[in-house]
Amino acid sequence: MKTIPYNRRNAVAYARRWAFGRNPRFYDFSQLGGDCTNFVSQCLYAGSGVMNYTPDIGWYYRSLNDRAPAWTGVEFLYDFLVNNKSIGPFAAEVGENETEIGDIIQLGRADGDFYHTVIIVKTRPEILIASHSNDALNRPLDTYDYDTARFLHIEGVRI
């Protein structure tokens, strides 16, 4: 297994292209609990170029009924990214000022329930994000109402 750089520019270009649209290659989960993590997974895929097809604990999408929980679930994506020792992107939780474009933010409530995933498209002078489920592009992070956030820095991609 080899580690390659995560292509942040490709991830952000994808986010900009599809922030207000839906790529027909992927199901729109807006009516099934939200499309935010599905959208961010698509961006991550654009920046990594590989999926992890490990049943149950991997990160992949073939169709609505053939996908890993991590592709569309906030907590499952977090678990995959920070624990992934196999194929695909991997991440570390970092401080807000350690983020780069293409990194991921998950927003949560005071009780520790994380409910929204967004991708960073700009970091200076303020963090701007792109997201689905309340579609946004170049939205300032500080315009969201949340209790806590975790910042996931994509460290690389294993192929």
N, C-alpha and C positions, 0 to 999 in steps of 0.2 A: 504494500500500500504506500502511496506517495502523497505528500501534501502539496497543494498548489495554492496560489493566492486567490482570494475571493475577489471577483471583479465588481467592485463597488459601482463603477460607472455604468455597467450593464444593468445592475439591479435598480439604480436610480432612474436610468433611461426608461426601463420597463415601468416603474412606478409612475413616472410622468406621462407615459403613453396611455396607461390604463386607469389612472386615478378616477376619472369620470366616466369610464366605460367598462365593458366586460369582455374579456378575451373569450371568444366562442369555444376555444379548446377546453375550457374549464367550466364546471357548473357554477351558477350564481347562487350562493348560499344565503342570500339576503332574507329569504322567507323561511330559512331553517336555522334561525338563531344568530345570523349575521355572517357577513362575508369578509370580515377584517383579516382573520388569520389565513384564510384561503388566498386573499390578495397578497399578503406579505409572503406567504410561501411561494407564490408565483414569482415575486420579485427576487427572493432568495435563489430560486431555481435559475432565473435569468443571470444571476451573478455567480452561480456555482456550476451549472451545467450538468449536474448529476443528482439523481435521487437515490435513496436508500430503500431497497425493496424488502427489507427484513419485516416479516409479518408482525403485526401488533406494535413493535417498538421502533420501526423505521420511519421514514419520511418520504412519501411518494403519493402520486395521484395518477390513476389510470382512467377513472370514471367516478361518477357519483357514488356508485356502490363498490368500487374497488380503489380504496385510498387508505392511507394510514391515519390514525387519529391525530397524529402530529401535524398533518397537512392543514387541518381546519380547527383544531382545538387549542385554545390559548395555553392552558397548562401543559398539554401534551407537546406543543411546540417547544415550550421552555425546557421541559424535561429532555426532549430529544437534543436540542442544541447544546445544553450545558453538560450532558452526559455522553454525547456521541463519541465513541472511540473507533468507529467504523467509517464506511463510505458516507460522503456528504459533508455539508457545512457543519462547523462546530463553533461554539461561542463561550465567552466568559462574561459573567455579570460584572459590570464596572460602574464607576461613578459617572454622573452626567457629563462632566467635562472631559471624560476619556473617550467619548463617542466620536464616530466618523460617519460620513454619509454611507448609506447602505446598512447601517446598524439598526437594531430593532428596539422598540420601547414597548413595554406592556404596562398598562394602567390598571390600578387595583383600588379596592375599597379598604377601609381601616381594618376590617376583619381578615384581611389577607386574601380575599377573593379577587383574582385578576380576571378582567373581563374584556379587555380591548388590546389589540396588537396593531402597531403602526410602524412605518419605516421612515428613517431620517433621510431627508433629501437635501438638507443644508444645516450646517452647525454654527455658523458665525454670521452676524453677531448674536443670533439666537437660533435655537433649534426649530427647524421647520419640518413638518412631516407630510406624508401622503398616507391616505387610508381609504378603506371601504367601510360600509355601515356608517352612514354620514360621510359620504364621499368627500375627500379633501385633497388638496395639493397646495403646498407651501403654507399650510396652517401652522401658526405658532403653537408650540407645545403648551405654553402657558395660558392658552384660551380654553383648554380642556378643564373640566371639573373632576378631579380625582383626588384620592387620599394618599396614594403611594404609587411609585413607578419603579420599574426595574429596567435597567439599560443593558442590552445584550450586544457585546462587541463580537462581531464575526471574526474569528481569528484565522480561519483558512478553510480549505476544502480538501477532504481526503478522497482520492480516486483509486 
